[in-house]
Amino acid sequence: MAIYGMGGIGKTTIAKTLYNLNFDKFEGNSFLADISKTSKEPDGLVRLQRQLLSKILKGRKVKISNVHEGNIMIKEALSSKRVLLVLDDVDQPDQLKAMLLMQDWIKQGSKIIITCRDEQLLKVYKLYEIHKVEELDYYESLQLFSWHAFGKDHPIEAYMAHSKRVIEYCEGLPLALEVLGFFSIRKKCRCVGKCNKEIGSSS
């Protein structure tokens, strides 16, 4: 299964939720986060392979010298267990191709979840179960922002105009709404603290 959509739309959050709700139903599991970033670092793919194997083998340390050697070890490990794998933020054809080799190795009943921004990349490799994460509508955005800013599903009346400006700015992106909501409440608390300090010093 592949989950795609623009950055900040909530793909990783959805994948984490699916993983956390289901990992204990499998004989092995691994959540590989930030594949795009890690794979571009020195020995990044080898480190990802080590991480995957360590989780599948219940924390056992493994030595891998190169990607080919890692593939052999992963094939052996996956063929004997029902596993749940999450491959988060795949953005290059070689990354996806390398990861999809595992589809031929895994035991029946295993599941692989991929998150990606590029729908065309997924279609090139003919992933049949593809789900797009849509932007939130105005009312969903207002509720999400309000929960993070005010702790309830609607804005404080005095902040309604400000909240509407934030909703328009974020264009339905959940991550942006959560961050700006948190920032709003932090800013509000600092203002309250400053006012209280001034009142105390003047008394």
C-alpha positions in Angstrom: 0.0 0.0 0.0 1.2 3.5 -0.8 0.1 6.8 0.7 0.9 10.0 -1.2 0.3 13.7 -1.0 2.2 17.0 -0.6 4.6 17.7 2.2 3.0 18.3 5.6 -0.3 16.8 4.6 -0.1 14.0 7.2 1.2 10.9 5.3 3.7 10.0 8.0 1.2 10.5 10.8 -1.2 8.1 9.0 1.5 5.6 8.5 2.6 5.8 12.1 -1.0 5.3 13.3 -1.4 2.2 11.0 1.9 0.9 12.3 1.2 1.4 16.0 -2.2 -0.2 15.7 -1.0 -3.3 13.9 2.7 -4.0 14.6 2.0 -6.5 17.4 0.0 -8.7 15.0 3.1 -9.6 13.0 6.2 -11.7 13.8 8.5 -8.8 12.9 8.1 -5.1 12.2 10.2 -2.0 11.2 9.4 1.7 10.6 12.1 3.3 8.4 11.6 7.0 8.7 13.0 9.7 6.4 14.3 7.4 3.8 14.9 10.2 1.3 17.2 12.1 3.7 19.0 9.1 5.1 19.7 7.4 1.8 21.5 10.5 0.6 24.0 10.4 3.5 27.2 8.4 3.4 26.4 4.7 3.7 22.7 5.8 4.1 21.2 2.7 2.4 23.4 0.4 4.4 22.3 2.1 7.6 18.7 1.7 6.6 19.2 -2.0 6.0 20.9 -2.4 9.4 17.9 -0.6 11.0 15.4 -2.8 9.3 17.2 -6.0 10.1 17.8 -5.0 13.7 14.0 -4.5 14.2 13.0 -7.7 12.3 15.6 -9.7 14.3 14.3 -8.3 17.7 17.3 -6.0 18.3 20.1 -8.3 17.3 23.1 -6.4 15.9 24.1 -7.2 12.3 27.2 -6.4 10.3 26.6 -5.3 6.7 29.4 -4.2 4.5 27.4 -3.1 1.4 23.9 -3.0 -0.1 24.2 -6.3 -1.9 25.2 -8.1 1.3 22.3 -6.4 3.1 19.9 -7.5 0.4 20.9 -11.1 0.9 20.4 -10.9 4.7 17.1 -9.1 4.4 15.8 -11.7 1.9 16.7 -14.5 4.3 15.1 -12.7 7.3 11.9 -11.7 5.5 11.2 -15.1 4.0 10.7 -16.7 7.3 8.4 -14.1 9.1 5.1 -12.3 8.6 6.3 -8.7 8.9 4.9 -5.2 8.8 7.2 -2.6 7.1 6.7 1.1 6.8 9.0 2.9 4.3 8.6 6.6 5.0 9.3 9.4 2.5 10.5 7.6 -0.6 11.3 10.1 -3.3 13.7 8.6 -5.8 13.2 5.7 -8.3 16.3 3.8 -7.1 15.0 4.0 -3.5 11.6 2.7 -4.4 13.1 0.0 -6.7 15.4 -1.2 -3.9 12.6 -1.3 -1.3 10.1 -3.0 -3.6 12.5 -5.9 -4.1 11.3 -6.9 -0.7 7.8 -7.6 -2.0 9.2 -10.7 -3.7 10.9 -11.8 -0.5 8.3 -11.4 2.2 6.2 -14.2 3.6 2.6 -14.4 2.7 0.5 -12.2 5.0 3.2 -9.5 5.4 2.4 -5.9 4.7 4.5 -3.0 3.3 3.3 0.6 3.6 5.1 3.3 1.6 4.7 7.1 1.9 5.7 9.3 -1.0 5.0 12.8 -2.4 5.1 11.8 -6.1 2.1 10.0 -7.5 3.8 9.4 -10.9 6.7 7.6 -9.2 4.3 5.2 -7.6 2.5 4.6 -10.9 5.7 3.9 -12.8 6.2 0.9 -10.5 2.6 -0.1 -10.7 1.6 0.0 -7.1 -2.0 -1.0 -7.2 -3.2 0.2 -3.8 -2.5 3.9 -3.8 -4.2 6.4 -1.4 -4.1 10.2 -1.7 -4.2 12.3 1.4 -6.4 15.3 0.7 -6.1 18.8 2.2 -8.4 19.7 5.0 -11.5 21.8 4.2 -12.1 25.1 6.0 -14.0 23.7 8.9 -11.6 20.8 9.5 -8.7 23.3 9.4 -10.4 25.6 11.9 -11.0 22.7 14.3 -7.4 21.4 14.0 -5.9 24.8 14.5 -8.2 25.6 17.4 -7.4 22.3 19.3 -3.7 23.2 19.1 -4.1 26.9 19.8 -7.0 27.0 22.4 -7.6 23.4 23.5 -11.1 23.2 22.0 -12.6 22.8 18.6 -13.4 26.4 17.9 -11.4 29.7 18.3 -11.7 32.1 21.2 -13.9 34.9 20.0 -11.2 37.5 20.3 -8.9 35.4 18.1 -11.5 34.6 15.4 -10.1 37.0 12.8 -6.6 35.9 13.4 -7.6 32.2 13.2 -9.3 32.8 9.8 -6.1 34.4 8.5 -4.1 31.4 9.6 -6.6 29.0 8.0 -6.3 30.8 4.7 -2.5 30.9 4.9 -2.1 27.1 5.7 -4.3 26.0 2.7 -5.5 22.8 4.5 -2.0 21.5 5.5 -2.4 19.7 8.9 1.3 20.1 9.9 1.2 23.9 9.3 -2.0 24.2 11.2 -0.6 22.3 14.2 2.7 24.2 14.3 1.0 27.6 14.0 -1.6 26.6 16.5 1.0 25.7 19.0 2.9 28.9 18.3 -0.2 31.0 18.8 -0.8 29.6 22.3 2.9 30.0 23.3 2.8 33.6 22.1 -0.5 34.2 24.0 1.0 32.7 27.2 4.1 35.0 27.0 1.9 38.0 26.5 -0.2 37.1 29.6 3.0 36.6 31.6 4.4 39.9 30.6 1.1 41.7 31.5 1.0 40.0 34.9 4.6 41.0 35.6 3.8 44.7 34.7 0.7 44.7 36.9 2.7 43.2 39.8 5.5 45.8 39.5 3.0 48.7 39.4 1.2 47.6 42.6 
